[in-house]
Amino acid sequence: MSNGYTSRVERKQQQQKKQKKDPKKGLWKKILLGLLAFVMLVVIVCGVVVANMIHDAPTLNASDLQTPLSTRIYDQNGKLVSTLFHQENRISVSINEVPKELQDAVISIEDKRFRKHHGVDVRRLAGAIFANIKNGWGAEGGSTLTQQVIKRSVLTPEKTLTRKVQEAWLALQLERKYSKDEILEMYLNNVYFGHGAYGIKTAAITYFGQENLSKLNTSQMALLAGMPNLPSADDPFKHPERAKARRDLVLSAMANNHVISQQEAEKAKAKSISEILRKKEKKQENDDPYNAYIDAVYDQLVKKEKVVTDKQFFQDGLKIYTYLDKKSTAKSV
């Protein structure tokens, strides 16, 4: 018995000696446990914050994705200059009427993994976060086509963390309710192309005089796909060199995504902008003397100052009062 008792005492003494020999081991254990507790606390806090942001997000209704009221533009004397969103300025198109090559052109430049993600592209989002850290908040949005539909239809235009979280959440909800083709159709029918044309079918008529999208060539499709980014700055009628650079960027993206071959891309790039545009008449259906001014107002409010969204600018029945002098504008035309 004494031997057994002695051995237990000795083992205990040996353990105590080991602890005395390695005091850092206990310290590191405490540090790791503390870090683990901190990380868990941060995760919980972030989860609560995100949950609150999502809770405050607007409800996604089908009516939000449609087109309600026309916006009115007034001159410096308070007289009506133009009413946006006339029915003739927007011709809806079914996704079945949009050639696959045109669909792929849009996807290639706007959201190349559109068919694979569920509303949010994690890889693209990670790149956007890095760009924002490097260049400041708002440097890059990382929005998918689904998120752009949400941004134009439901949310306010400011670039805040709350809005981005809500945008991502609603994009996930949109993908659950609608198919990829339905979402792409929403985008193509709501996006603005300049010259009072919103919707890709109206844009095809405005720039090419062509209502049948299947009759557009690759160069024309690429030009349309690239225009929503900056419709006024890349206006092919006024800024053909900028429009060509943007079109060529789309064609390169299409080749990289194996939508067309490199040879087809180069052949399409060889076409001049004037060659693929319709002849612009002095007066045309969607080009009154004030369209250039209206496009400038659009760029200022939507693109630069981000006071309103695309949807609000064209479809929320706004009354926008400007410094436009109708007499001086008429003389310059």
Protein Blocks (a to p, Z undefined) as FASTA:
>chain_A
ZZmmmmmmmmmmmmmmmmmmmmmlmmmmmmmmmmmmmmmmmmmmmmmmmmmmmmmpccdd
fklmmcfbdcddddfkopafbdghifkloccddfklpcfklmmmmmmmmommlmmmgoia
fklmmmmmmmmmmnoghkagoiafklmmmmmmmmcfbdcfklmmmmmmmmmmmmmmpcfk
lmmmmmmmmpcebjhiacjklmmmmmnopablklpcfklmmmmmmmmmmmmlmomklmmm
lmmmmmmmmmmmmmmnomacfklmmmmmmpcfklmpccddfbdfklcfklmmmmmmmmmm
mmmnomacfklmmmnopacddfbdfklmmmmZZ
